[in-house]
Amino acid sequence: MRTILVLTLIFVSAASLFFLFWDRYDFEILDYKDFKLQKNQNRPALTSSLREKQYWESFNEWRCYPTYSVQIHCYNLEGKTPEDFSPEKRNGNLYFSTMTLWYKNQSLLFESAYYLNDLSTCLEEGEEWRKLIKNQKTVCLFAAQLPEPRGKKHADISNWTLYGMKTLSGRIMAPIYEDEKVSVLFQ
């Protein structure tokens, strides 16, 4: 009887700790392989330049959010959208896809991990993202956080580099995480 009581207390304690660390949005979408991918990273996804005074590094982590406030856009390196240019000047820029959302009084900006050579490729990627989250309540994002911006102007913005996303309808991952040979590095 005493053994059953001790085992029950251990189980309840472990379950309580689990619920403290994982958001309720995680449970239905992420599986063992996803958590293993996060846990077994052997190098940071992002690091500061060696020239920076304060060195920083960031590992990818899974974060899940409700989809109701998600917006998807294409930006160029100067932070301009295609609509900021006349049609004849839209091509010839490097673009990257972004996903923004508002969660717990904070604006979150997720930028794709790579630049795209033209606007049409960026728009296609954005459309793939939209299809993945369509009719979904939750999206889980595999991303590395950038250092917090300095100054009051950007105090409520959290910037991330996006390497993958997953919903109940499927997943999209950066090529480095889709390649079977490379994924061995993270096991």
C-alpha contacts under 8 A as a table, 3 or more apart, distances in Angstrom:
res1	aa1	res2	aa2	distance
1	M	4	I	5.23
1	M	5	L	6.38
2	R	5	L	5.10
2	R	6	V	6.22
3	T	6	V	5.13
3	T	7	L	6.08
4	I	7	L	5.12
4	I	8	T	6.01
5	L	8	T	5.07
5	L	9	L	6.21
6	V	9	L	5.13
6	V	10	I	6.21
7	L	10	I	5.07
7	L	11	F	6.12
8	T	11	F	5.09
8	T	12	V	6.12
9	L	12	V	5.15
9	L	13	S	6.05
10	I	13	S	5.13
10	I	14	A	6.10
11	F	14	A	5.15
11	F	15	A	6.06
12	V	15	A	5.10
12	V	16	S	6.07
13	S	16	S	5.11
13	S	17	L	6.30
14	A	17	L	5.20
14	A	18	F	6.18
15	A	18	F	5.01
15	A	19	F	6.30
16	S	19	F	5.26
16	S	20	L	6.39
17	L	20	L	5.10
17	L	21	F	6.57
18	F	21	F	5.46
18	F	22	W	6.30
19	F	22	W	5.46
19	F	23	D	7.22
19	F	24	R	7.82
20	L	23	D	7.75
22	W	26	D	6.63
23	D	26	D	5.78
23	D	27	F	7.99
23	D	64	C	7.36
24	R	27	F	6.24
25	Y	28	E	7.13
25	Y	29	I	7.83
25	Y	64	C	5.68
25	Y	65	Y	6.55
25	Y	66	P	7.49
25	Y	138	T	6.56
26	D	29	I	5.91
26	D	30	L	5.93
26	D	63	R	7.68
26	D	64	C	5.82
26	D	140	C	7.26
27	F	30	L	6.25
28	E	168	L	7.50
29	I	140	C	7.35
29	I	166	K	7.07
29	I	167	T	5.92
29	I	168	L	5.63
30	L	34	D	5.87
30	L	35	F	7.29
30	L	140	C	7.64
30	L	166	K	7.72
31	D	34	D	5.37
31	D	35	F	6.56
32	Y	35	F	5.26
32	Y	36	K	6.02
33	K	36	K	4.93
33	K	37	L	6.08
34	D	37	L	5.13
34	D	38	Q	6.46
34	D	62	W	7.96
35	F	38	Q	5.09
35	F	39	K	6.08
35	F	62	W	7.83
36	K	39	K	5.04
36	K	40	N	5.89
36	K	187	Q	7.41
37	L	40	N	5.54
37	L	41	Q	6.64
37	L	186	F	6.24
37	L	187	Q	7.07
38	Q	41	Q	6.08
38	Q	60	N	6.47
38	Q	61	E	5.71
38	Q	62	W	7.09
40	N	186	F	5.06
40	N	187	Q	5.43
41	Q	44	P	7.24
41	Q	59	F	7.48
41	Q	185	L	7.68
41	Q	186	F	4.91
41	Q	187	Q	7.48
42	N	185	L	7.28
42	N	186	F	6.24
43	R	59	F	7.38
44	P	47	T	6.73
44	P	57	E	6.03
44	P	58	S	5.39
44	P	59	F	4.53
44	P	60	N	7.40
45	A	57	E	7.63
45	A	58	S	5.99
45	A	59	F	5.09
45	A	60	N	6.12
45	A	144	A	6.42
46	L	57	E	5.57
46	L	58	S	5.17
46	L	59	F	6.76
46	L	144	A	6.83
46	L	146	L	7.79
47	T	55	Y	7.49
47	T	56	W	5.63
47	T	57	E	4.13
47	T	58	S	6.32
48	S	52	E	6.61
48	S	55	Y	5.63
48	S	56	W	5.34
48	S	57	E	6.37
49	S	52	E	5.49
49	S	55	Y	7.39
50	L	53	K	8.00
50	L	55	Y	7.08
52	E	55	Y	6.27
56	W	147	P	7.72
58	S	144	A	5.57
58	S	145	Q	6.05
58	S	146	L	7.04
59	F	143	A	7.81
59	F	144	A	5.32
59	F	145	Q	7.59
60	N	142	F	6.00
60	N	143	A	4.72
60	N	144	A	4.22
60	N	145	Q	7.55
60	N	163	Y	7.82
61	E	141	L	7.88
61	E	142	F	5.37
61	E	143	A	5.54
61	E	144	A	6.31
62	W	140	C	6.34
62	W	141	L	5.48
62	W	142	F	4.49
62	W	143	A	6.60
63	R	140	C	5.40
63	R	141	L	5.25
63	R	142	F	6.55
63	R	143	A	7.74
64	C	138	T	6.67
64	C	139	V	5.55
64	C	140	C	3.89
64	C	141	L	6.07
65	Y	103	Y	7.45
65	Y	138	T	5.52
65	Y	139	V	5.55
65	Y	140	C	6.28
66	P	69	S	7.42
66	P	137	K	5.59
66	P	138	T	4.37
66	P	139	V	6.37
67	T	70	V	5.33
67	T	101	L	7.97
67	T	133	I	7.10
67	T	136	Q	6.88
67	T	137	K	5.49
67	T	138	T	5.26
67	T	139	V	6.21
68	Y	137	K	7.22
69	S	100	T	7.92
69	S	101	L	5.19
69	S	102	W	5.94
70	V	99	M	6.59
70	V	100	T	5.69
70	V	101	L	4.59
70	V	102	W	7.49
71	Q	99	M	5.63
71	Q	100	T	5.25
71	Q	101	L	6.34
72	I	97	S	7.23
72	I	98	T	5.67
72	I	99	M	4.56
72	I	100	T	6.49
72	I	126	G	6.25
72	I	129	W	7.88
72	I	130	R	7.49
73	H	81	T	7.50
73	H	97	S	5.85
73	H	98	T	5.31
73	H	99	M	6.56
73	H	123	L	7.94
73	H	126	G	6.78
74	C	81	T	5.92
74	C	82	P	7.11
74	C	95	Y	6.26
74	C	96	F	5.66
74	C	97	S	4.60
74	C	98	T	6.07
74	C	119	L	7.71
74	C	122	C	6.14
74	C	123	L	6.76
74	C	126	G	7.48
75	Y	78	E	7.64
75	Y	79	G	5.37
75	Y	80	K	5.22
75	Y	81	T	4.65
75	Y	82	P	6.96
75	Y	95	Y	5.36
75	Y	96	F	5.59
75	Y	97	S	6.53
75	Y	98	T	7.29
76	N	79	G	5.34
76	N	80	K	5.45
76	N	81	T	6.53
76	N	82	P	7.86
76	N	93	N	6.41
76	N	94	L	5.64
76	N	95	Y	4.30
76	N	96	F	6.32
77	L	80	K	7.41
77	L	93	N	7.93
77	L	94	L	6.57
77	L	95	Y	6.62
77	L	96	F	7.85
80	K	83	E	7.97
80	K	84	D	6.09
81	T	84	D	5.47
81	T	85	F	7.65
82	P	85	F	5.63
82	P	90	R	5.92
82	P	119	L	7.61
83	E	86	S	7.29
85	F	88	E	7.92
85	F	89	K	5.89
85	F	90	R	5.75
86	S	89	K	5.45
86	S	90	R	6.50
87	P	90	R	5.42
88	E	91	N	7.10
89	K	92	G	7.19
90	R	93	N	6.74
90	R	119	L	6.99
91	N	118	D	5.88
91	N	119	L	6.15
92	G	117	N	7.65
92	G	118	D	6.60
93	N	117	N	7.00
93	N	118	D	6.40
93	N	119	L	7.58
94	L	115	Y	6.03
94	L	116	L	5.64
94	L	117	N	5.08
94	L	118	D	6.06
94	L	119	L	7.71
95	Y	115	Y	5.53
95	Y	116	L	5.09
95	Y	117	N	6.58
95	Y	118	D	6.42
95	Y	119	L	6.35
95	Y	122	C	6.34
96	F	111	E	6.81
96	F	112	S	5.94
96	F	114	Y	6.72
96	F	115	Y	4.86
96	F	116	L	5.73
96	F	122	C	6.24
97	S	111	E	5.99
97	S	112	S	5.40
97	S	122	C	5.86
97	S	123	L	7.76
97	S	125	E	7.05
97	S	126	G	6.24
98	T	109	L	6.94
98	T	110	F	5.52
98	T	111	E	4.41
98	T	112	S	6.10
98	T	126	G	7.93
99	M	109	L	6.00
99	M	110	F	5.07
99	M	111	E	6.51
100	T	107	S	7.12
100	T	108	L	5.56
100	T	109	L	4.59
100	T	110	F	6.16
101	L	107	S	5.94
101	L	108	L	5.35
101	L	109	L	6.82
102	W	105	N	6.66
102	W	106	Q	5.66
102	W	107	S	4.64
102	W	108	L	6.14
103	Y	106	Q	5.39
103	Y	107	S	6.54
103	Y	108	L	7.33
105	N	156	D	7.74
106	Q	156	D	5.27
106	Q	157	I	6.16
106	Q	158	S	7.28
107	S	156	D	6.02
107	S	157	I	4.81
107	S	158	S	6.28
108	L	157	I	5.77
108	L	158	S	4.84
108	L	159	N	6.12
108	L	160	W	7.61
109	L	157	I	7.15
109	L	158	S	6.15
109	L	159	N	4.93
109	L	160	W	6.06
110	F	143	A	7.71
110	F	159	N	6.15
110	F	160	W	4.71
110	F	161	T	5.54
110	F	162	L	5.56
111	E	159	N	7.86
111	E	160	W	6.32
111	E	161	T	4.98
111	E	162	L	5.51
112	S	115	Y	7.32
112	S	161	T	5.91
112	S	162	L	4.88
112	S	163	Y	6.70
113	A	161	T	5.51
113	A	162	L	5.50
113	A	163	Y	5.87
113	A	174	A	7.49
116	L	119	L	7.51
116	L	121	T	6.43
116	L	122	C	6.06
117	N	121	T	7.23
118	D	121	T	5.65
118	D	122	C	6.62
119	L	122	C	5.08
119	L	123	L	6.14
120	S	123	L	5.08
120	S	124	E	6.12
121	T	124	E	5.04
121	T	125	E	6.22
122	C	125	E	5.15
122	C	126	G	6.22
123	L	126	G	5.03
123	L	127	E	6.18
124	E	127	E	5.04
124	E	128	E	6.32
125	E	128	E	5.06
125	E	129	W	6.36
126	G	129	W	5.07
126	G	130	R	6.23
127	E	130	R	4.96
127	E	131	K	6.18
128	E	131	K	5.15
128	E	132	L	6.28
129	W	132	L	5.12
129	W	133	I	6.47
129	W	172	I	7.90
130	R	133	I	5.38
130	R	134	K	5.88
131	K	134	K	5.14
132	L	136	Q	7.99
132	L	166	K	7.81
132	L	167	T	6.85
132	L	169	S	6.50
132	L	170	G	6.60
132	L	171	R	7.27
133	I	136	Q	5.20
133	I	137	K	7.88
133	I	138	T	7.60
133	I	139	V	6.56
133	I	167	T	6.63
133	I	169	S	7.84
136	Q	139	V	7.29
136	Q	167	T	6.99
136	Q	168	L	7.33
136	Q	169	S	7.82
138	T	167	T	6.52
139	V	165	M	6.80
139	V	166	K	5.88
139	V	167	T	5.05
140	C	165	M	5.47
140	C	166	K	5.12
140	C	167	T	6.34
141	L	162	L	7.02
141	L	163	Y	7.73
141	L	164	G	5.81
141	L	165	M	4.34
141	L	166	K	6.51
142	F	162	L	6.16
142	F	163	Y	5.53
142	F	164	G	4.81
142	F	165	M	5.80
143	A	160	W	6.05
143	A	161	T	5.38
143	A	162	L	4.40
143	A	163	Y	5.40
143	A	164	G	6.88
144	A	160	W	5.46
144	A	161	T	5.31
144	A	162	L	6.77
144	A	163	Y	7.91
145	Q	158	S	7.62
145	Q	159	N	6.01
145	Q	160	W	4.28
145	Q	161	T	6.39
146	L	158	S	7.70
146	L	159	N	5.47
146	L	160	W	5.46
146	L	161	T	7.22
147	P	159	N	7.52
148	E	155	A	7.75
148	E	157	I	7.71
148	E	158	S	6.40
148	E	159	N	7.18
149	P	154	H	5.96
149	P	155	A	6.70
149	P	157	I	7.52
149	P	158	S	7.84
150	R	154	H	6.81
150	R	155	A	7.01
151	G	154	H	6.06
151	G	155	A	6.32
152	K	155	A	4.96
154	H	157	I	5.48
162	L	165	M	7.93
163	Y	173	M	5.91
163	Y	174	A	5.04
163	Y	177	Y	7.99
164	G	171	R	7.35
164	G	172	I	5.47
164	G	173	M	3.98
164	G	174	A	5.76
165	M	171	R	5.59
165	M	172	I	5.39
165	M	173	M	6.33
166	K	169	S	7.78
166	K	170	G	5.81
166	K	171	R	4.13
166	K	172	I	6.46
167	T	170	G	5.42
167	T	171	R	6.26
173	M	176	I	7.91
173	M	177	Y	6.04
173	M	178	E	6.17
174	A	177	Y	5.67
174	A	178	E	6.63
175	P	178	E	5.01
175	P	179	D	6.25
176	I	179	D	5.75
176	I	182	V	6.37
176	I	183	S	7.35
177	Y	180	E	7.72
177	Y	182	V	6.95
177	Y	183	S	5.81
178	E	182	V	7.95
178	E	183	S	7.16
179	D	182	V	5.42
179	D	183	S	6.15
180	E	183	S	5.13
180	E	184	V	6.77
181	K	184	V	5.72
181	K	185	L	7.87
182	V	185	L	5.65
182	V	186	F	7.76
183	S	186	F	5.44
183	S	187	Q	7.02
184	V	187	Q	5.34
